[in-house]
Amino acid sequence: MVSIVIKKLTMKNKVALVLEGGGSRGMFTAGILESFLINNINFDSIFGISAGALYGASFASKQFERNKNLNTYIEDKRYGGFKHLLLNGSYFSWDFIMGDIAHRLLPYDYDTLRCSPDFYVGVSNCNTGKSEFFVINKLDKPDIVSILTASGSLPFVSPIVKYKGEEYLDGGLTNSIPYDVAFENGADKIVVVLTRPEGYVKPEMKFTSFSKWYYRKHPKVHTNLINRAHQYNESIKKLKELEQQGKAYLIYPQNELNVGRIERKVHKTQAIYHEAIEFSKRFIPEMVQWMKE
């Protein structure tokens, strides 16, 4: 455990926490969030998409080591896999992840979640091609499950999620790093947890013809996939500008994380989690001081 002792912060600015996605790389985010819990570091609002939203929910509900324990199920056949994809059209078994795990095996503390600062979760509307954000701690349980599932539903390996007459997929399709939404909703400063090392440039998408065919009934999804690299790289440029202006504190992994986007080996994701906790010891005092300024 991190040995730093942080007293309750007194901040003159509203500071938001912004969490990008990244599939299995999100275990870096999970480790950073665990350090925030250990050190009682809180934020005025939280903004997350995809894996950032899923791991961020455990942080918002203040459940120590829930993300670490959740990670132990990735090797479980009930969690999903290519067989599940072939039989059910989804690599992930959301009934198990957001059903059995979220409500029985490692249940969310919904009461604490509802008392947390506003937690905005982003999803991508498959018909409009726009991002939408829901404050999940103000929703009922079934709606929270639907929004978290939609935000984490990766293209090609997850089915489109239908929610109140709309169709949604992975929040990162339309807004990889929702820093802009944080400022639009009252933040003065932001702490951003990223899952790629500093200097990473997202490459252009390959196999565009397959994407166009696969999402032929939802052409806006294909368009978002094509534009995703440009959108991500522009977001990183803007975040660097905000960092220089003193409005953003950026947290990166030191090196490229040694996991696939969908990683099924617990020891690899667990190593990333513990490395993130150790890494946090280096920057938390500086970050806390920055938050108070």
ABEGO torsion letter per residue (X at the ends): XBABBBBBBBBABBBBBBBBBGEAAAAAAAAAAAAAAAAGBBBABBBBBEAAAAAAAAAAAGBBGAAAAAAAAAABAAAEEAAAAAAAGBABBAAAAABAAAAAABBBBAAAAAABBBBBBBBBBAAAGBBBBBBAAABBAAAAAAAAAAAABBBGABBBBBBGGBBBBBAAAABABBAAAAAAAGBABBBBBBABBBGBBBBBBBGAAAAAAAAAABAAAAAAAAAAAAAAAAAAAAAAAAAAAGABBBBBBABBBBBBABBABAAAAAAAAAAAAAAAAAAAAAAAAAAAX
